[in-house]
Amino acid sequence: MRRTPFLFCLALAACGEPATVANRAADDNGSIAADVVTPGALPVRVGELGANFRACGAAGTTRNLKSGEILPVRLAPYDNAGEKGGVAAGGRFFVCSRSLDQKWFGIVYEEDGALAERCGVSEPVTPRRDYEGPCRSGWVQSAFVKLIAGETPIPTSPAAAPPPPPDAALNTAAGA
């Protein structure tokens, strides 16, 4: 008796026509469908490491690029995100954040390819926030980035520089 409603529902379901589900990005002509999702802009975050560290924890330069090539800087960490600029081969930039899959770095950069103190990411910031400074920012593929923290000093303000050791001051005064 309990099987009768189940068998009735099963027979009823078999009478219908199968529904086709289309989940394609392109139609039969190969053109892109109008309903394809394009990611919007995703701001680069600074201060990800906390209040005891610089707003951007590393510096980087381009790699795997030939002279004259440009590394595209994108609006978001996706291949189909729009381009908002580029970094020339050999250019340097601040690495501030990364995507969850580690395939993209959020960077802050100057157009001339130099690390600039005016970007405002050499000192700690609180709280963590979207970068809104005077320099450009965006996302680059991590496969084209060589981290250079430790190789080249990141510019800091003179007030943040540690004082010279006391022995150095004595040696300078004695030699004068």
Secondary structure, 3 states (H helix, E strand, C coil): CCHHHHHHHHHHHHHCCCCCCCCCCECCCCCECCCCCCCCCCCCEECCCCCCCCCCCEEEEECCCCCCCEEEEECCCCCCCCEEEEEECCCEEEEEEECCCCCEEEEEECCCCCCCHHHCCCCCCCCCEECCCCCEEEEEEHHHEEECECCECCCCCHHHCCCCCHHHHHHHHHHC
